[in-house]
Amino acid sequence: MAPQMPSRVRRSREEVDGDEGSQNAIPTRPAKRSRTIHYESEERTLEPDASPSLGEEVDRQHVGRVPGTPTIVSERGKFAPGAIVRVKLNNFVTYESAEFFPGSNLNMVIGPNGTGKSSVVCALCLGLGSSPKNLGRADKVGEFVKHGSRDAFIEIELQKRSNEHENYIIKTRIIKDGNSCEFWINNKKTSHKNVLALVKGFSIQIDNLCQFLPQDKVSEFAALTPVELLHHTQRAVAAQEMLDWHDELKNLRKEEKSRQMQLEQDKEQLMNLEKRQAGLRPEMERLEERIQIEKDLEKLKNSIPFVEYRDARLRYQECKEEKIEATKRFRALESQVEPTLRFVNEKDSLEKELAKIVSNRRKNLQHAEAEAEGLLTKVDDWDEKIGDCDRRIKVVLEAEDKRKKDLAKVKRTIIDLEARLREPAIEFNPTEYNQNIRAIEQEIRAIKATITELEQSREALKVKGRDLRAEQDRAKQALADFDSQAGKQINKIAQHSRDTATAWKWVQENQDKFEKEVYGPPLITCSVKDPRYTDAVDSLFRSSNMLTITAQTQSDYKRLNNQFHSAEMKLAEVRIQTSTQTLAETIGRPLATTAQLNSVGLDGWAIDFIDAPEPVLAMLCNDIKAHKTAVTLQDISDEQYEKIIRTGIPSFLTKTTSYRITTRREYGATSTQTSGINRAKFFVDGVVDTSGRRVIEENLADLDRKFDSLKREAKDITEKIAQYSSTANPKRDELDALMKEKQQKQKAYGEQRALPGLLAREKESLERLETSSSESRAEIQTIVKEQDIAGLKKGEHVMKHIEQINQIIACSEELDEAEIRRIEASSDVHALRERNSDIVANLEMERTRLGEIEAQSKQATLTARAALERCKDIRRGAEERDDHESLEYFSSISPDRTVETLQQEINSEEHKLDFIQANNPNAIREYEKRQVDIGRLSTRIAGTEGELGDVAQKVTEIMTKWEPRLDTLIEQISQAFSHNFEQIGCAGEVSVYKEDDFEKWAIEIKVKFRENETLQLLDKHRQSGGERSVSTIFYLMSLQSLARSPFRVVDEINQGMDPRNERMPVFSHHTEITA
């Protein structure tokens, strides 16, 4: 609850509504007849000023109907079809049981807040099947059930049509669990869909704000744009076909814009294509000339195989004739020299046979040598085997020597072990030793445990001592700080927050770690320039504001925040703010200048009376709005208060009172909260805290006493530790000696008990060594046998090697004999050829010439075949392309043309081709493709132009039907609107804002509330909230006579009016209508 405001401050609308005894309350006329309301099963009659109350019906012309316009109520006192005749509620919101009987015309419910007016509106909405979303309150229907009940019932009776027998009674049950509803129509259970169909049949539009305006949807209605207002108005008062026409016009205009845009794009694209096509023509001509040259060049290159084939055939015929002549000459010469050559050939054959014999005998010699080499290798292998046997025998003999030495050693060991076995048995009792050891260890552990406990106690005393020493240092520093400025500041902060004092001390010690200077709390950085304003300025601050540390960068803010909340400091009550803008940027444009403030009785803004570093002042502007709070030392009059309200100043301070003004812009409502100003508690200087020094000194003396006591305790513990340590050392020596004695006896005892086993193992070794003697002799005999066998094999292979050497000698002699005979035959052949060299040369020359002719003939044949295959491929390709010109050309190649002349022509054409360069090789393909695109685009442009004509014709047809009816409808609304404004001495007008785009058609409401003004558009910038509220009310009233719905609802019709507008003739006009 806000504190009680002074009498001079205007009361809010709620106070006016609830103050029935006030002389300023709106008087109401007595009702012509009373209504009966059933509430909580008790029947009573309501007086006109009771809450809630239902006024009597009045003539429709009082709600804005222009004489002569049609109305759905034909005469006074009769209900229109679909009108609400009765409403009955059970367990709904605040109502346990209530029944209402509305009149047939205007019904107004007046009462203070919380009396259930809006609950009736909610019941109408839900009872007619609409969603709770249309109310702007709860989202679930179950929330409308009265607290403590499981379900709620709404019963609404609607007036029947003239041709029907009974009224429609819609009964709705709201089930809290599950948020579900059940519906009945005339006591027959039905579906939600059927209820909605019935309501729609009576043209009841709960979702239309122009027909059904709940309290929580008033701001939404006020926020409707002129375009949305036109849509809702048509839904409320126009036939459905007008809405359909408007939607169709919007869609047609969108379609027209879309097609027009497409048409412009197509035309622009067509123009670009045609320009590019014209620019490509010179390139096309060059490319066509180049293509023709390339075709001629290809034809010349393809002619070469045909000429090559022709030349190859001619050469083949020539070679054929030359071969016949050469063969005749060769055969004749061969017949002449045949006897001589026969003898030479015989000698040559003999030489060749002898060469073969030489080759075979050489192979035999090589084979014999290889056999001899293999036998020599085997002799070496057997010789190696004999040497290996010698080495094995040596190893066995060495092992035998070692066995004899080991045998002697084992025998001596056995004698020694048998002598030790005859010695007396050693006595050893481990249990006794263990008991003695454990007893000593237990004594040592007890001493160590005692020492550990004492050391822990001493360590704990050291920790306490360090803590006490730290507290002593802090106390001494705090005592020294009383005499320093920084110390005084820290102490001043510590009086309000020890965490903040610790934080500020850390900041002072670490200023070099920040990007910019960090400022201390306003408690130590701020002061009031004029002491007279100290109480007023001090009232702006709370402890949190006064203890705020100011950083100038986000990085410094994060560093401070992390440090103060770290595990090291753990400061929970430190407040940090960031001031990144300058003071001028933070203040911006002031709400009023100093002169304007002085004109309404204010001395200036609070920020002007505070002395502090600029970043701290900027922080205070953001934190306590010091730049938006005005200050004065004088009380203000009512006239000055009104001026302050109009100036828009949100808060101001006098010497004794703080004023905070709240404005609800959506309703134009204003309220003021006041509170008293106490004496300053922060900006108080000159007070010396002597009690703080005394407390610190007493604390320091107490810490000294505690520290001395700890030192004494620690000294006693140290002496006890030394005493116990001196007792433990002899025990440890005794334990070590006993354990050493035990180990020695245990070792000797174990060795004596192991003697029988050792003796048995040594005897086994003796037996094994004696047995291994015969095994060594047997192994030597086996090796000697192997060595004898190897000697016999070696001798056998030596004999074979000797035999093979004799075979080599025989083969060598046979080879020498054959080689001599071959040399003699070769000499004879050489001599005969020398004597007949001319004859042989002539014969060889003819044979060579014949071979050359045969080679030339074969080459001509191959060339002709290859050329023929190429000619066939070329003709086949031309036939597939139907290139008759090329076929004819290849068939009529001139006999004078040779491959050389064709190559010269090819070089000439290639030279021409080099001079004709095509910058765009794809020009022809692009040209043809672009020509197709131009044709298709031209066709599409023609089609789009035709479609645009059809759309324009449809728009014209619909406009001729829709626009006149809309103008007539808005004119009727405007007449009623103007009539209502005339009743309160003002002026108003409603018109249609028209544009080429049907999406932008809107309703323009123009009003004039003052004589020296002209009609102005109604918006949030020109009129006050109360004036907009009045205009909205009159606009809704102007729709009444044209509404297709049997009833309309506006919850809290005076919402947004200030007290002045509620008292002016507007409300009187409404009261007259109600009465």
Secondary structure, DSSP 8 states (H G I E B T S, - for coil): ------TTS---HHHHHH-TT-TTS------SS--EEEETTEEEE--TTSSS-------GGGGT--TT---S--STT---TT-EEEEEEEEETTEEEEEE---SS-------TTSSHHHHHHHHHHHTT--GGGGTS-SSGGGGB-TT-SEEEEEEEE---TT-SS-EEEEEEEETTTTEEEEEETTEEE-HHHHHHHHHHTT--TT-TTTEE-GGGHHHHHT--HHHHHHHHHHHHS-HHHHHHHHHHHHHHHHHHHHHHHHHHHHHHHHHHHHHHHHTHHHHHHHHHHHHHHHHHHHHHHHHHHHHHHHHHHHHHHHHHHHHHHHHHHHHHHHHTHHHHHHHHHHHHHHHHHHHHHHHHHHHHHHHHHHHHHHHHHHHHHHHHHHHHHHHHHHHHHHHHHHHHHHHHHHHHHHHHHHHHTS------HHHHHHHHHHHHHHHHHHHHHHHHHHHHHHHHHHHHHHHHHHHHHHHHHHHHTTSHHHHHHHHHHTT-HHHHHHHHHHHHTGGGSSS--B--HHHH-EESSGGGHHHHHHT--HHHHTEEEESSHHHHHHHHHHHTSTTT---S-EEEE--S-HHHHH-S-SS-HHHHHHTT--EEGGGGEE--HHHHHHHHHHH-TTSEEE-SS---HHHHHHHHHHT--EEE-SSEEEEEEEETTTTEEEEEEEE----SSS------HHHHHHHHHHHHHHHHHHHHHHHHHHHHHHHHHHHHHHHHHHHHHHHHHHHHHHHHHHHHHHHHTHHHHHHHHHHHHHHHHHHHHHHHHHHHHHHHHHHHHHHHHHHHHHHHHHHHHHHHHHHHHHHHHHHHHHHHHHHHHHHHHHTHHHHHHHHHHHHHHHHHHHHHHHHHHHHHHHHHHHHHHHHHHHHTT-HHHHHHHHT--TT--HHHHHHHHHHHHHHHHHS--S-TTHHHHHHHHHHHHHHHHHHHHHHHHHHHHHHHHHHHHHHHHHHHHHHHHHHHHHHHHHHHHHTT-EEEEEEE--SSGGG-EEEEEEE-STT---EE--TTTS-HHHHHHHHHHHHHHTGGG-SSS--EESSTTTT--HHHHHSHHHHHHHHHH-
